[in-house]
């Protein structure tokens, strides 16, 4: 199998996550790409910490330039952050005709035009999916999935720290000052949260999306930025009374006079899906002329969500290795000889929670009989609701939510319940999914 | 500029939409791909209708095989539907070494394994983004954007007809029988709605997603399918009382014993984003081990949303033409020489609606003065809320929501309002976006 040699610069949160995901999912990743994506070099100032995280055959150094200049490295992954050293490293890698993957939104938003121009001259990839909205593949959606569209506007919750703070302010009635401390304690906000709470981080990401959506250079300097520090609790309440939620939105829109590029607290009708994006999660709405509005939601930060995008970019690079083939991406996402004949479970072996509705005589003991039948089959009850009989009726509805069980157990329990003399007719059964983990 | 010659089979709703999008956005599409994607041939049984829709230089025929066999056609777009003719056409196109794009979910779910195997032998692309969830680029997200992940499960609202029906049942308290007629009148349901309401259409799409997510063959025959026709209004109500919404979900999940592949009505906690996807919209949640849950939302059907995906697939094919370049997808989505220096609007030229909060003396005439200031600047009021003064206070909050205006007008109005003797302190101003169109 062909191999792609990767050098990672910076083995912090995202760097460590990237190494972990590449290692843990190595088999699946090569089944998808047909390429062995192998971390061969790691650079970090803390050599001991780095060595403790990687396999013995990985070269660990504190000299990032030695990785960038190493002839066997095919792709450089820049996860150092900041502008100065990271920019010099990227440009050196590009000059060495190495492909580059970065999660550095500030660098791309501020120096992207220069970096792309160098990369173009050297015919190398600069991939930056991880720079915007963490694990959400929004760059790919904008560049490829929605490429048929004239994009009209993009609006996003693209900073998890501020969305966490706004969610807490709304749900707990707290002030900004109350919440920022809590967010710092929980690790949702930095010791100096300025970049996040003043909207600068969001403006970096918005700048990148505007360039891709509209085909214009990065214009971070011209972005309008207004943060959430002066937002008062009373306005969140009043907005709520009027049917709105307050979110820190990055908005970029085409108009006849120019492009809007702005980050600020924004009232959004509560019935919009994006108004219901809570906590540290991110979401982006893209409005295209053909597709209409589409929304992309997921974790906007964190070690492995960000690594998910870094590794997806590495896979795109790996797919170039055999560019002569039309099978850049295989039909079924996995290489044809790597498609496995996994068995499909029969429905009675599927595990699910259940909603049950039964019609029962309104007399003592019925509930005890029903719960015994469930208990005998190890089906535990999550919630129960017993309705009063309607006037002139002697029967009433009982609704039961169960915990997870195997469907054949549930079928047996339902048959037993239906056989009870106090139960009329069939038991209505609807499956229930938490969709949480 | 290089040209990609496209033959469209079937110029119905989606075929017509595809031609329209390719024509309307031709300039932007070639700015993105560097290729002129040109419809050269169209096949439709109704030649007159087809001729009326396309330019004079397009060859129109009622013989679809003549398009599939035409030497100058590079890509065949199959939008006929069904299994028999469409399959024969696809296989003939593949044998002729032409790339193929299709929106035919039934064909891919049932005959995909055979089609992919033929395509693999001939080294051509079979692209089918439009087969699942219309305009949402979910195939690309699963195959590429989330490729780093071990996918744990996928759950989606992937049939707009049934989601429309369930939304109406919940919001209006109607029965399935009441709503199906309305859905047919509005064009949300077919005259024979069986495929939709019995979950078969959703099972086709789910089968495709399971194959891509888990690297397994299409196993449509083993999918469990349960529709919404027997769902009763009372269960939707009870679910609501317990904090749940009922949705027709397609769920596919990896377990140690096998893969779950099932479509059925499902209770979902109402606080989940997907529980709030209403009307004919689609949404898919993908749970990856690295990224966590991500959600993709948009129009799941319709001429142009589906065309958006068909054309995105054509763009992927076009990008193969110059496969030797690392610039398969340009950095900024548009070819480097096609990036335009669009001006960014200064913030005071941006148009927005506004939330205003003012603190005013509780005496007559204040509101009249405020509304006159707004009216003089052509700022119209959408809603107003006047709070009662707190005990022992003589001032109260006034909250105003305005319609859209230019920010410099609003700034002038706010200055004038703040100058009123009855107004205390600064006016709080937060921008407001409908995000609807």
HADDOCK unambig.tbl for C-alpha pairs under 7 A between the chains (distance, minus, plus):
assign (segid A and resid 21 and name CA) (segid B and resid 290 and name CA) 6.86 0.50 0.50
assign (segid A and resid 25 and name CA) (segid B and resid 149 and name CA) 6.94 0.50 0.50
assign (segid A and resid 25 and name CA) (segid B and resid 150 and name CA) 6.66 0.50 0.50
assign (segid A and resid 29 and name CA) (segid B and resid 147 and name CA) 6.91 0.50 0.50
assign (segid A and resid 29 and name CA) (segid B and resid 148 and name CA) 6.12 0.50 0.50
assign (segid A and resid 116 and name CA) (segid B and resid 331 and name CA) 6.70 0.50 0.50
assign (segid A and resid 123 and name CA) (segid B and resid 325 and name CA) 6.86 0.50 0.50
assign (segid A and resid 123 and name CA) (segid B and resid 326 and name CA) 5.85 0.50 0.50
assign (segid A and resid 123 and name CA) (segid B and resid 327 and name CA) 6.97 0.50 0.50
assign (segid A and resid 124 and name CA) (segid B and resid 326 and name CA) 5.70 0.50 0.50
assign (segid A and resid 125 and name CA) (segid B and resid 326 and name CA) 5.99 0.50 0.50
assign (segid A and resid 125 and name CA) (segid B and resid 327 and name CA) 6.76 0.50 0.50
assign (segid A and resid 126 and name CA) (segid B and resid 331 and name CA) 6.70 0.50 0.50
assign (segid A and resid 135 and name CA) (segid B and resid 291 and name CA) 5.51 0.50 0.50
assign (segid A and resid 136 and name CA) (segid B and resid 294 and name CA) 6.79 0.50 0.50
assign (segid A and resid 137 and name CA) (segid B and resid 141 and name CA) 6.68 0.50 0.50
assign (segid A and resid 137 and name CA) (segid B and resid 145 and name CA) 5.14 0.50 0.50
assign (segid A and resid 140 and name CA) (segid B and resid 145 and name CA) 6.74 0.50 0.50
assign (segid A and resid 141 and name CA) (segid B and resid 137 and name CA) 6.68 0.50 0.50
assign (segid A and resid 143 and name CA) (segid B and resid 333 and name CA) 4.80 0.50 0.50
assign (segid A and resid 144 and name CA) (segid B and resid 312 and name CA) 6.52 0.50 0.50
assign (segid A and resid 145 and name CA) (segid B and resid 137 and name CA) 5.15 0.50 0.50
assign (segid A and resid 145 and name CA) (segid B and resid 140 and name CA) 6.74 0.50 0.50
assign (segid A and resid 145 and name CA) (segid B and resid 312 and name CA) 5.72 0.50 0.50
assign (segid A and resid 146 and name CA) (segid B and resid 308 and name CA) 6.74 0.50 0.50
assign (segid A and resid 146 and name CA) (segid B and resid 312 and name CA) 6.49 0.50 0.50
assign (segid A and resid 147 and name CA) (segid B and resid 29 and name CA) 6.90 0.50 0.50
assign (segid A and resid 147 and name CA) (segid B and resid 312 and name CA) 5.75 0.50 0.50
assign (segid A and resid 148 and name CA) (segid B and resid 29 and name CA) 6.11 0.50 0.50
assign (segid A and resid 148 and name CA) (segid B and resid 308 and name CA) 5.51 0.50 0.50
assign (segid A and resid 148 and name CA) (segid B and resid 311 and name CA) 5.61 0.50 0.50
assign (segid A and resid 148 and name CA) (segid B and resid 312 and name CA) 5.51 0.50 0.50
assign (segid A and resid 149 and name CA) (segid B and resid 25 and name CA) 6.95 0.50 0.50
assign (segid A and resid 149 and name CA) (segid B and resid 308 and name CA) 6.69 0.50 0.50
assign (segid A and resid 150 and name CA) (segid B and resid 25 and name CA) 6.65 0.50 0.50
assign (segid A and resid 211 and name CA) (segid B and resid 332 and name CA) 6.22 0.50 0.50
assign (segid A and resid 212 and name CA) (segid B and resid 332 and name CA) 4.69 0.50 0.50
assign (segid A and resid 212 and name CA) (segid B and resid 333 and name CA) 5.32 0.50 0.50
assign (segid A and resid 215 and name CA) (segid B and resid 332 and name CA) 6.32 0.50 0.50
assign (segid A and resid 215 and name CA) (segid B and resid 333 and name CA) 6.75 0.50 0.50
assign (segid A and resid 215 and name CA) (segid B and resid 334 and name CA) 5.48 0.50 0.50
assign (segid A and resid 215 and name CA) (segid B and resid 339 and name CA) 4.81 0.50 0.50
assign (segid A and resid 215 and name CA) (segid B and resid 340 and name CA) 6.09 0.50 0.50
assign (segid A and resid 216 and name CA) (segid B and resid 339 and name CA) 4.99 0.50 0.50
assign (segid A and resid 216 and name CA) (segid B and resid 340 and name CA) 4.88 0.50 0.50
assign (segid A and resid 216 and name CA) (segid B and resid 341 and name CA) 5.44 0.50 0.50
assign (segid A and resid 216 and name CA) (segid B and resid 342 and name CA) 5.97 0.50 0.50
assign (segid A and resid 217 and name CA) (segid B and resid 339 and name CA) 6.66 0.50 0.50
assign (segid A and resid 217 and name CA) (segid B and resid 341 and name CA) 6.31 0.50 0.50
assign (segid A and resid 222 and name CA) (segid B and resid 344 and name CA) 6.59 0.50 0.50
assign (segid A and resid 224 and name CA) (segid B and resid 347 and name CA) 6.43 0.50 0.50
assign (segid A and resid 258 and name CA) (segid B and resid 342 and name CA) 6.44 0.50 0.50
assign (segid A and resid 258 and name CA) (segid B and resid 343 and name CA) 5.00 0.50 0.50
assign (segid A and resid 258 and name CA) (segid B and resid 344 and name CA) 5.28 0.50 0.50
assign (segid A and resid 258 and name CA) (segid B and resid 345 and name CA) 5.24 0.50 0.50
assign (segid A and resid 259 and name CA) (segid B and resid 342 and name CA) 6.84 0.50 0.50
assign (segid A and resid 259 and name CA) (segid B and resid 343 and name CA) 6.14 0.50 0.50
assign (segid A and resid 259 and name CA) (segid B and resid 344 and name CA) 4.61 0.50 0.50
assign (segid A and resid 259 and name CA) (segid B and resid 345 and name CA) 5.57 0.50 0.50
assign (segid A and resid 260 and name CA) (segid B and resid 344 and name CA) 5.93 0.50 0.50
assign (segid A and resid 260 and name CA) (segid B and resid 345 and name CA) 5.40 0.50 0.50
assign (segid A and resid 260 and name CA) (segid B and resid 350 and name CA) 6.62 0.50 0.50
assign (segid A and resid 261 and name CA) (segid B and resid 344 and name CA) 6.74 0.50 0.50
assign (segid A and resid 265 and name CA) (segid B and resid 430 and name CA) 6.47 0.50 0.50
assign (segid A and resid 265 and name CA) (segid B and resid 431 and name CA) 6.88 0.50 0.50
assign (segid A and resid 266 and name CA) (segid B and resid 430 and name CA) 6.13 0.50 0.50
assign (segid A and resid 266 and name CA) (segid B and resid 431 and name CA) 5.04 0.50 0.50
assign (segid A and resid 266 and name CA) (segid B and resid 432 and name CA) 5.07 0.50 0.50
assign (segid A and resid 266 and name CA) (segid B and resid 433 and name CA) 6.66 0.50 0.50
assign (segid A and resid 267 and name CA) (segid B and resid 431 and name CA) 6.33 0.50 0.50
assign (segid A and resid 267 and name CA) (segid B and resid 432 and name CA) 4.37 0.50 0.50
assign (segid A and resid 267 and name CA) (segid B and resid 433 and name CA) 6.22 0.50 0.50
assign (segid A and resid 268 and name CA) (segid B and resid 432 and name CA) 6.16 0.50 0.50
assign (segid A and resid 268 and name CA) (segid B and resid 433 and name CA) 5.58 0.50 0.50
assign (segid A and resid 268 and name CA) (segid B and resid 434 and name CA) 5.93 0.50 0.50
assign (segid A and resid 269 and name CA) (segid B and resid 434 and name CA) 6.30 0.50 0.50
assign (segid A and resid 273 and name CA) (segid B and resid 273 and name CA) 6.95 0.50 0.50
assign (segid A and resid 273 and name CA) (segid B and resid 276 and name CA) 6.84 0.50 0.50
assign (segid A and resid 276 and name CA) (segid B and resid 273 and name CA) 6.85 0.50 0.50
assign (segid A and resid 290 and name CA) (segid B and resid 21 and name CA) 6.86 0.50 0.50
assign (segid A and resid 290 and name CA) (segid B and resid 304 and name CA) 4.88 0.50 0.50
assign (segid A and resid 290 and name CA) (segid B and resid 305 and name CA) 5.52 0.50 0.50
assign (segid A and resid 290 and name CA) (segid B and resid 308 and name CA) 5.86 0.50 0.50
assign (segid A and resid 291 and name CA) (segid B and resid 135 and name CA) 5.51 0.50 0.50
assign (segid A and resid 291 and name CA) (segid B and resid 299 and name CA) 6.90 0.50 0.50
assign (segid A and resid 291 and name CA) (segid B and resid 304 and name CA) 6.00 0.50 0.50
assign (segid A and resid 291 and name CA) (segid B and resid 305 and name CA) 3.89 0.50 0.50
assign (segid A and resid 291 and name CA) (segid B and resid 308 and name CA) 5.73 0.50 0.50
assign (segid A and resid 292 and name CA) (segid B and resid 305 and name CA) 6.89 0.50 0.50
assign (segid A and resid 293 and name CA) (segid B and resid 298 and name CA) 6.13 0.50 0.50
assign (segid A and resid 294 and name CA) (segid B and resid 136 and name CA) 6.78 0.50 0.50
assign (segid A and resid 294 and name CA) (segid B and resid 297 and name CA) 5.31 0.50 0.50
assign (segid A and resid 294 and name CA) (segid B and resid 298 and name CA) 4.27 0.50 0.50
assign (segid A and resid 295 and name CA) (segid B and resid 296 and name CA) 5.73 0.50 0.50
assign (segid A and resid 295 and name CA) (segid B and resid 297 and name CA) 4.83 0.50 0.50
assign (segid A and resid 295 and name CA) (segid B and resid 298 and name CA) 6.41 0.50 0.50
assign (segid A and resid 296 and name CA) (segid B and resid 295 and name CA) 5.74 0.50 0.50
assign (segid A and resid 296 and name CA) (segid B and resid 296 and name CA) 4.84 0.50 0.50
assign (segid A and resid 296 and name CA) (segid B and resid 297 and name CA) 6.53 0.50 0.50
assign (segid A and resid 297 and name CA) (segid B and resid 294 and name CA) 5.32 0.50 0.50
assign (segid A and resid 297 and name CA) (segid B and resid 295 and name CA) 4.82 0.50 0.50
assign (segid A and resid 297 and name CA) (segid B and resid 296 and name CA) 6.52 0.50 0.50
assign (segid A and resid 298 and name CA) (segid B and resid 293 and name CA) 6.12 0.50 0.50
assign (segid A and resid 298 and name CA) (segid B and resid 294 and name CA) 4.27 0.50 0.50
assign (segid A and resid 298 and name CA) (segid B and resid 295 and name CA) 6.41 0.50 0.50
assign (segid A and resid 299 and name CA) (segid B and resid 291 and name CA) 6.89 0.50 0.50
assign (segid A and resid 304 and name CA) (segid B and resid 290 and name CA) 4.89 0.50 0.50
assign (segid A and resid 304 and name CA) (segid B and resid 291 and name CA) 6.02 0.50 0.50
assign (segid A and resid 305 and name CA) (segid B and resid 290 and name CA) 5.51 0.50 0.50
assign (segid A and resid 305 and name CA) (segid B and resid 291 and name CA) 3.89 0.50 0.50
assign (segid A and resid 305 and name CA) (segid B and resid 292 and name CA) 6.88 0.50 0.50
assign (segid A and resid 308 and name CA) (segid B and resid 146 and name CA) 6.74 0.50 0.50
assign (segid A and resid 308 and name CA) (segid B and resid 148 and name CA) 5.51 0.50 0.50
assign (segid A and resid 308 and name CA) (segid B and resid 149 and name CA) 6.69 0.50 0.50
assign (segid A and resid 308 and name CA) (segid B and resid 290 and name CA) 5.86 0.50 0.50
assign (segid A and resid 308 and name CA) (segid B and resid 291 and name CA) 5.73 0.50 0.50
assign (segid A and resid 309 and name CA) (segid B and resid 145 and name CA) 6.99 0.50 0.50
assign (segid A and resid 311 and name CA) (segid B and resid 148 and name CA) 5.60 0.50 0.50
assign (segid A and resid 312 and name CA) (segid B and resid 144 and name CA) 6.52 0.50 0.50
assign (segid A and resid 312 and name CA) (segid B and resid 145 and name CA) 5.73 0.50 0.50
assign (segid A and resid 312 and name CA) (segid B and resid 146 and name CA) 6.49 0.50 0.50
assign (segid A and resid 312 and name CA) (segid B and resid 147 and name CA) 5.74 0.50 0.50
assign (segid A and resid 312 and name CA) (segid B and resid 148 and name CA) 5.51 0.50 0.50
assign (segid A and resid 323 and name CA) (segid B and resid 323 and name CA) 5.53 0.50 0.50
assign (segid A and resid 323 and name CA) (segid B and resid 324 and name CA) 6.33 0.50 0.50
assign (segid A and resid 324 and name CA) (segid B and resid 323 and name CA) 6.30 0.50 0.50
assign (segid A and resid 325 and name CA) (segid B and resid 123 and name CA) 6.91 0.50 0.50
assign (segid A and resid 326 and name CA) (segid B and resid 123 and name CA) 5.86 0.50 0.50
assign (segid A and resid 326 and name CA) (segid B and resid 124 and name CA) 5.70 0.50 0.50
assign (segid A and resid 326 and name CA) (segid B and resid 125 and name CA) 6.00 0.50 0.50
assign (segid A and resid 326 and name CA) (segid B and resid 320 and name CA) 7.00 0.50 0.50
assign (segid A and resid 327 and name CA) (segid B and resid 123 and name CA) 6.98 0.50 0.50
assign (segid A and resid 327 and name CA) (segid B and resid 125 and name CA) 6.76 0.50 0.50
assign (segid A and resid 331 and name CA) (segid B and resid 116 and name CA) 6.69 0.50 0.50
assign (segid A and resid 331 and name CA) (segid B and resid 126 and name CA) 6.69 0.50 0.50
assign (segid A and resid 332 and name CA) (segid B and resid 211 and name CA) 6.22 0.50 0.50
assign (segid A and resid 332 and name CA) (segid B and resid 212 and name CA) 4.68 0.50 0.50
assign (segid A and resid 332 and name CA) (segid B and resid 215 and name CA) 6.32 0.50 0.50
assign (segid A and resid 333 and name CA) (segid B and resid 143 and name CA) 4.78 0.50 0.50
assign (segid A and resid 333 and name CA) (segid B and resid 212 and name CA) 5.33 0.50 0.50
assign (segid A and resid 333 and name CA) (segid B and resid 215 and name CA) 6.76 0.50 0.50
assign (segid A and resid 334 and name CA) (segid B and resid 215 and name CA) 5.47 0.50 0.50
assign (segid A and resid 339 and name CA) (segid B and resid 215 and name CA) 4.81 0.50 0.50
assign (segid A and resid 339 and name CA) (segid B and resid 216 and name CA) 4.97 0.50 0.50
assign (segid A and resid 339 and name CA) (segid B and resid 217 and name CA) 6.66 0.50 0.50
assign (segid A and resid 340 and name CA) (segid B and resid 215 and name CA) 6.09 0.50 0.50
assign (segid A and resid 340 and name CA) (segid B and resid 216 and name CA) 4.86 0.50 0.50
assign (segid A and resid 341 and name CA) (segid B and resid 216 and name CA) 5.43 0.50 0.50
assign (segid A and resid 341 and name CA) (segid B and resid 217 and name CA) 6.30 0.50 0.50
assign (segid A and resid 342 and name CA) (segid B and resid 216 and name CA) 5.97 0.50 0.50
assign (segid A and resid 342 and name CA) (segid B and resid 258 and name CA) 6.45 0.50 0.50
assign (segid A and resid 342 and name CA) (segid B and resid 259 and name CA) 6.85 0.50 0.50
assign (segid A and resid 343 and name CA) (segid B and resid 258 and name CA) 5.00 0.50 0.50
assign (segid A and resid 343 and name CA) (segid B and resid 259 and name CA) 6.13 0.50 0.50
assign (segid A and resid 344 and name CA) (segid B and resid 222 and name CA) 6.60 0.50 0.50
assign (segid A and resid 344 and name CA) (segid B and resid 258 and name CA) 5.27 0.50 0.50
assign (segid A and resid 344 and name CA) (segid B and resid 259 and name CA) 4.60 0.50 0.50
assign (segid A and resid 344 and name CA) (segid B and resid 260 and name CA) 5.92 0.50 0.50
assign (segid A and resid 344 and name CA) (segid B and resid 261 and name CA) 6.74 0.50 0.50
assign (segid A and resid 345 and name CA) (segid B and resid 258 and name CA) 5.22 0.50 0.50
assign (segid A and resid 345 and name CA) (segid B and resid 259 and name CA) 5.56 0.50 0.50
assign (segid A and resid 345 and name CA) (segid B and resid 260 and name CA) 5.40 0.50 0.50
assign (segid A and resid 347 and name CA) (segid B and resid 224 and name CA) 6.43 0.50 0.50
assign (segid A and resid 350 and name CA) (segid B and resid 260 and name CA) 6.63 0.50 0.50
assign (segid A and resid 430 and name CA) (segid B and resid 265 and name CA) 6.46 0.50 0.50
assign (segid A and resid 430 and name CA) (segid B and resid 266 and name CA) 6.13 0.50 0.50
assign (segid A and resid 431 and name CA) (segid B and resid 265 and name CA) 6.88 0.50 0.50
assign (segid A and resid 431 and name CA) (segid B and resid 266 and name CA) 5.05 0.50 0.50
assign (segid A and resid 431 and name CA) (segid B and resid 267 and name CA) 6.33 0.50 0.50
assign (segid A and resid 432 and name CA) (segid B and resid 266 and name CA) 5.06 0.50 0.50
assign (segid A and resid 432 and name CA) (segid B and resid 267 and name CA) 4.36 0.50 0.50
assign (segid A and resid 432 and name CA) (segid B and resid 268 and name CA) 6.16 0.50 0.50
assign (segid A and resid 433 and name CA) (segid B and resid 266 and name CA) 6.66 0.50 0.50
assign (segid A and resid 433 and name CA) (segid B and resid 267 and name CA) 6.22 0.50 0.50
assign (segid A and resid 433 and name CA) (segid B and resid 268 and name CA) 5.59 0.50 0.50
assign (segid A and resid 434 and name CA) (segid B and resid 268 and name CA) 5.93 0.50 0.50
assign (segid A and resid 434 and name CA) (segid B and resid 269 and name CA) 6.31 0.50 0.50
